[in-house]
């Protein structure tokens, strides 16, 4: 008897290699266990021979080093040179065993394999291959029974992309169809996937409402899958994970860190009844294994070792039956010298008889009832385990005859619960989540949570149960309008989901108040902008409106500061050109804080302080935006409006069954240019394959899509189409629940409950989960919308300062305005006010008192060319210029205020007196003498 194992050195670092190595050694040692004692040698136990050499079964081992060529060479050596009568193949790749099986067919040597579990490889089974492993399809009935027991209507399979995973696809579909459960999505993970690729797949699953996952893969990939699931929060409360025996059978060989990552996970493993013979075997094997492998600790004998033990027993029993009727030798055939090794392969004379005898061998082994059907080990019972604490814990069993049962003993006596058809058939299950969560996860989602929150607030009890609107194969049973029609026909009592309240649908059902706003928008791919940087790129951080407003406020601040400082600050006086230049320079210098003029007015200091704060924010925002433009890769949408799509005849997408299709047709899109999709993943695939230029859908769906693919696509703003309503629940016409539910929805929206639900389902995904979102950006220039408050503050502070300054100015000069001539026109009064404003103001009242002590007053000498004076009749007055000089205060000077010019001549000199002094005007007359009052 030959035996091929697949092993590596103990120093191998990869966990998956260590697991395969360990199981190869376990099976090798369990087969060789009988060499310890001839009397206890299971190869001859129960036969007339008690010596292994007399029994005729001698073990020859070869190490394939996990290489298909080495494995084939080893099998060829065993058959040709050693002339073995049977070959055992250890638990490794199913596909690598195929070539050895072909050798077995040619040499008529039985090949006993522990690795072929995929049902897809059944058609490749050779006539000399025996599969001592349960078919993967046998456990899917048990998984479907669990899903049915807990009332879950959907489940997502997660499987490895190779022959091990792909073989179960049709069986998963059939098993779930039998219980009316649907598969909304298939998650396929390559066997060589990186951690980032696994995380991306899991992030896509988080966007689904389904929270029940079936994991079918080996520990080499499964350990990393669950580690990432825990890292991103998919091992929290509300999630359900079910492992097939591809992982559950290996739990005893995995480290504790993996156990920590799968707390609350359900699993199926082949059931092995505990017997006294099994316990004795474990003790004997443990002693031998530790002696042969002292560096490997804490190893348990699992179901693979027991299958190997029972297979060796079956082979020994078959050899015992046929050894008196046949000879164990190979046929003698003459070959030419040019023949290859494969051509020189001889056939075993006992092979056909041994295969026939082994196929009919039936006995009760340590792993349970052992028998072959078409050389495939028959399915046995499964144990349902729940990972909790430091290891696994049995919560029930599944048998082909009875389904789910609470307990089972070695004699196949079952213990049922009072409710054998539901979750009560199993023991207490600890689900994923913080603490020991025993609450059964259920169908959930944003719409479901809102509906249940409303139903909890109803003053009366309303029992309800969810039914998916889908076909048995998981496909939708129709459109949203078809669902509404089913409600109107009475086939459903209500419709709960992302259903939009449309006018046409309101003809058949009553809608509640919308619980979420809706609208239709467009999502398009974005691409990197490859054009050269423009020479005016420094203008792009701000929109043109913001540039205009910013520049306008710079000039406004210049005017305000000049008004506040002109009468008291020499820096803001002088020739008009100098005053204008100084004011504008001061305002723009605040951008770099380089103003050198000293402010004297407290009001001006207040205005400039507020303006400097605003300038600081503007400059920082400008710097950040310009830096992003110059250094970060810029992304821009490939399409900006609907007209471009219509003109080019591009393909656009919409969600299958949505009313958006009708809107697109109304806009002018042809039916042949429309493509339907069912999920965000399918939409992303259509974009990546170039089959869509844009997609239209309701804003909540698009936001959900962008949370995963934000680096590749963008929603074109503003919203192109507005829906006339939002998401609502549908009830039959005249239903009493419509008004009650609408009222409670309004209460939820006014309180904190609705906000909490929105945060639960949407706020947690505000960051982009696409791993490719590195170094990309798609941002619009800064606009006035986000900064108008700053300009409002500056404008308000400037207006307040001017108002206070004007009030103080008129208060100081009110007596002058009162003493002016009553007949003086309004325009002349305004000119007089401006003339007073242009005078410099003394810094303190002491100077005013000193000026009064000198008994002098300001005389404004006005001469002019002959101009008729309306007040003096025929007297002509001549005005050429204005001269200011000192006159005694005691003299009374007559003047005509009506002759004051609107602007002073450049030939006058500034007086040091305040504006509150009495201005005396002397008008030189050439034709007559003026008579004063």
ZABA-341952 format. One record per residue (C-alpha): x, z negated, y negated. Coordinates in steps of 0.2 Angstrom, whole numbers, plus 5000, padded with zeros to 4 digits. Each point is the difference from the previous one (the first is absolute). Layout:
# ZABA-341952
XZY
...
//
This chain:
# ZABA-341952
500050005000
500750054983
499649924983
500350074983
500049894985
500350034982
501149874992
501349964987
501349874997
499549834994
500850034983
498750134995
499349954983
498450105000
498549895006
499150155009
501650035011
500149825004
498249995006
500350165011
501649935007
499249835004
498650085009
501150125010
501049855006
498449905004
499450135011
501750035008
500249825004
498249985006
500250145013
501749935005
499349825002
499850015018
501950015003
500149814997
499349965017
499650115014
498649905006
499250014983
500450184997
498450084994
500650165006
499949955018
498849854999
498650025012
500950135010
501049985016
501650014991
500749864990
501750084995
500050124986
501250125009
498850005015
498550034989
500950164994
499749974981
501649994990
500049994981
501150124990
500049994981
500550124987
500049984981
499350154990
500649944984
498450064992
500650185001
498950135009
501650095006
500849855007
498349955008
499850175008
501849995007
499849835007
498450055009
500950165007
501449895006
498849885008
499150145009
501550115005
501449885003
499149835005
498550095008
498849864993
498250015007
499249944984
500449984981
499449874988
500150044982
500049864987
498949984984
500650134988
499450174994
498650085009
500750174996
501749975006
499349965017
499350175002
501650085005
500349875013
498350035007
500450195002
501549955010
498949895010
498950145004
501450115005
500849875011
498349935006
500649824995
498649894993
500449954981
499249834995
499949994981
499649854989
500050104984
498650135001
498549924992
499450154988
498450085007
500650164992
501450025013
498849995015
500050195002
501950005001
500049875015
500950075014
499549985018
501449885004
499849894984
499249835002
499549914983
500149815002
499349974982
498350004994
499350154991
499949974981
498250075000
499449855011
500149874987
499050104986
498449955008
500549824998
500550034982
498350094996
499149855008
500949884988
499550114985
498250015006
500049815003
500449964982
498950134993
501350114991
499450174997
501750084996
501849995006
501650094995
501350045014
501849984996
501150095013
501850075002
500250184998
500750045018
499350035017
499749815002
498849994985
499250185000
499449985018
498749874995
499150104986
498650075010
499749845009
499949904984
498750124993
499050005016
500049815001
499549974982
498650135001
499249915015
499849854989
499550104984
501549954991
500950134989
501850044996
500250034981
501950045001
501450025012
501649924995
501550095009
501849934998
501550095005
501149905013
501550024988
499049954984
501049904987
499349844993
499550094984
499050135010
499149865010
499649914983
499350164993
498950035015
499449824999
499650024981
498950145004
499049905013
499849864986
499050134990
498750015015
498549895001
500449985019
500949845004
500150025020
501650085006
500550045018
501950015003
500750105014
501850015000
501649925008
500849844993
501550114993
498850064986
498649875001
501149864994
500550094984
498250064998
499349825000
501549944989
499550124986
498149965003
500449824996
501150044986
498750104990
498549885004
499150085015
500249855011
498849904988
498249955003
498850145003
501250115011
499850025018
501550065011
499850055019
501650045010
500050105016
501049945015
501450114994
500549854989
499149865007
500950015017
501749984991
499549854990
501149885011
501550104996
499950014981
500749884988
499149864990
500150104983
498850135008
498849875006
499949934982
499550184994
498650025012
499149844997
498150025004
500250175009
499050045015
500950085015
499650075018
501249975014
499950035019
499249855008
501149915014
499249865009
501049845002
500449965018
501249895010
500950155006
500250074982
500749834995
501349995014
500550184996
500349964982
501149855004
501150105012
500150154988
500449894985
501549925010
500750175005
499750084983
500949864991
501450005012
500350194998
499750004981
500549834993
500050074982
498250045000
498849854998
498249964999
499550165010
498350005009
499450105015
498750124993
498850125008
501350145001
501049895011
498549965011
499550185002
501850045005
499949865013
498350065007
500750185000
501549955011
498849915011
498950155002
501550115003
500649885014
498350005008
500050195000
501750015007
499549885014
498550105004
501050175001
501749955007
499450025018
499350174998
501250094989
501950004996
500749964983
501250144997
500250164991
499850185007
501650095004
500150164990
501450124999
500550054982
501250134993
501549944991
499350074983
498549895001
499749884986
499649815003
498250034997
499950145013
500949905013
498749864998
499349965017
498349945004
499649835009
499250025017
499049834997
499550034983
498250085003
499649865012
500649864989
499050074985
498450015010
500349825007
500449934983
498550074992
498949915013
500949844999
498849864993
500349814999
499849864988
501749984991
500649874988
499450114985
498250015008
499250135011
501350145003
499450175005
500350194995
498750134996
500850174998
501749915000
499549904984
499949815000
498149954999
499549914984
499849825001
499349864989
500649974982
500349844991
499549994982
501349904990
500149934983
501749974992
500049834991
501449874997
501550035010
499350125013
498450085008
498449915005
498850075012
498250024993
499150105014
500150145012
499350175003
499650075017
499450185005
498549925009
499449864988
500850044983
500449864989
500149835008
500549834994
501149955015
500550075017
501049925015
501150075014
498450045011
499250104986
498749874997
499450034982
499349874987
498850084988
499449934983
498249984995
500250164990
501050125011
499750154989
500749944984
501549914993
499549845009
500750075016
501749964993
500849834995
500549954983
501050134991
501149964985
500050154989
501350064987
500149914984
500649834993
499749855011
499050015016
498650124995
498650015012
498850104990
499750175008
500550154989
498650124996
499750164992
500549994982
500450094984
499649994982
498250065002
499749895015
500649854991
498950034985
498550025011
500449845009
500249914984
498350054994
499249965017
500749834999
499249974984
498250055005
498849865000
499450055017
500950055016
500250185005
500850045016
500950165001
501250105011
501250144995
499950175009
501350144996
499350164994
501150105012
499950105016
500749935017
501650104997
500349914983
499550154989
498849974986
498250025005
499650094984
500250004981
499649854989
498350094996
499750015019
500249815001
498849984985
498850115010
500149895015
499649854990
498550084993
499450055017
500149825006
501550025012
501049884990
499449854989
501350024987
501650104996
501549904995
501650094994
500850104987
498350094996
499850074983
498349994992
499550184996
498350064993
499750115015
500249865012
498949884990
498550115006
500249935017
500649824999
500149864987
501849964994
500549834994
501049984984
501750075001
501349875005
501550124996
500250134986
500450175006
500550174993
500850165006
501850044996
501350125006
501749965008
501450135001
501850005006
501349964988
501750084999
501749974992
500250084983
501550115001
500150084983
501449964988
499849864988
499350064983
501049984984
498449904993
500049885015
500249854989
498250044993
499249985018
499949815001
498650004987
498550114999
499850104983
498649884995
501149855002
501450094991
498950034985
499349834999
501749925001
500850114986
498449964989
500349825002
501850014995
499450074984
498649884998
501349855002
501150084987
498550014988
499549825003
501749934998
500250094984
498449944993
500549825005
501850004994
499950124984
499749874987
501249875006
501450095009
501350114991
500450095016
498250084999
500150054982
500950134990
499650194999
498650065011
501150105012
501049855003
498549895003
499350125013
501650025009
500349825001
498349965006
500050135014
501849965005
499549815002
498550055011
501050115012
501549895000
498949875009
500250105016
501849955002
499849844989
501350084987
499049964984
501249934987
498749974986
499549814998
498249974999
499449874987
498150005003
499349895014
498650125002
501350145003
500949905012
498449965010
499650195001
501850055005
500149865014
498450075008
500750184998
501749965008
499149925015
499050165002
501550114998
500949905013
498650045013
500050184995
501950025002
500049915016
498650115007
500850164994
501749955008
499249965016
499050165001
501450114994
501249935013
498750035014
499850184994
501950035000
500549915015
498650005013
499450155009
498450054992
498550065010
498550104994
498450065008
500050175007
498250034994
499349934983
498250064999
498650085011
500050174991
501850035007
499349975017
498650114998
501050144992
501350005014
498749985014
501049855007
499449895015
499349834996
499449865011
498649885001
499549865011
498950055015
498249964997
500249964982
498950074986
501650054991
499950175010
498450044990
500849964983
501450115004
498950155004
499049974984
501750014991
500350175007
501149975015
499750125015
499549925017
501550085008
501249924988
499349825005
500949905013
499249835007
501149855005
499549845009
501349874995
501449984988
501350045013
499250175004
499950034981
501949974999
500350115014
499150144992
501049984984
501650005010
499650165009
499650094984
498250025005
499349924984
500450014982
498849864994
498849885008
498449934992
499249845005
499349844993
501249894990
500049855012
500650125014
501350084989
500749834995
500149955018
500950175004
501349974985
500449825006
500950085015
500650174993
500349964982
501750094999
499350175006
498350014991
499149954984
498349994994
499750124985
499349904985
498849994993
498750005013
499350185002
498349965007
498949854997
498949945013
498349954994
500049845011
501149895011
500149935018
498449925005
499149945016
498550115006
498449925007
498350095005
498850034987
499049854994
501249885009
499949824993
501949985002
500450134987
499549894985
500749855008
501750085004
500150084983
499749834991
501449925011
501250154997
499849964981
500349825003
501650045010
500650124986
499749864986
501049875010
501749995008
499550065018
500050184996
501749994992
500749915015
499450135011
500850144989
501649905000
500049985019
499850195004
500850094985
501149884989
501149975015
500450185001
500450034982
501850045004
500550165008
500349995019
500850175002
501849975005
500550164991
499649934983
501749984995
500750064983
498450094995
498949994986
498450084992
499649924984
499250074984
500749974982
499549844991
498450024990
499149924986
498749935013
501249865006
500849964983
498650014987
499949814999
501749994993
499650124986
498449914997
501049844997
501250084988
498650084990
499049834999
501549904995
500550134987
498250014993
500049814999
501649994991
499550134987
498349914997
500949844997
501350084988
498650094990
499049844998
501549914994
500450144988
498350014992
499949814999
501650004990
499450134988
498249974998
500149944982
500850174995
498650105008
498749884991
500850024983
500150195001
498950114989
498250015007
499950184996
501550045011
499650125014
500249965018
501350135002
501049924986
499849835007
500750065017
501550084991
500349844991
500049905016
501350125008
501049984984
500049815002
500450025018
501550104996
500749864989
501349885009
499349835003
501049844995
500649905014
499349844993
498949934986
501549934990
500550174994
498350024993
500149844990
501750054993
499350174995
498549914990
501249894991
500950154992
498350044992
500250185005
498850125007
500150175008
499650154988
499750175008
500350134987
499050155003
500350164990
499250175003
499650164994
498450024989
498549965011
498249974994
499649825002
498249975004
500149824994
500850044983
498950144995
501150134991
501649905002
501250095011
501249915011
501750065008
500649955017
501750055006
500749865009
499949815004
501349884993
500149825003
500749874988
499849824995
498949954985
499649834994
498649925009
499249934984
499650174993
498450095004
500250175006
498650125001
499950135014
499050125009
499949975019
499150165002
501750094997
501049925014
500750145011
499749995019
501950015004
501449934990
501450114993
501750005007
500749954984
499449825000
500949855005
499449865011
499449844992
500549835007
498349934995
498649975013
498550115001
498949864994
500750024982
499050084987
500550184997
499950054982
499950184996
500650084983
499450174997
500950094986
498850114990
500650144989
498450044991
499149834998
500349815002
499249925015
498849854997
500149865013
498649895006
//
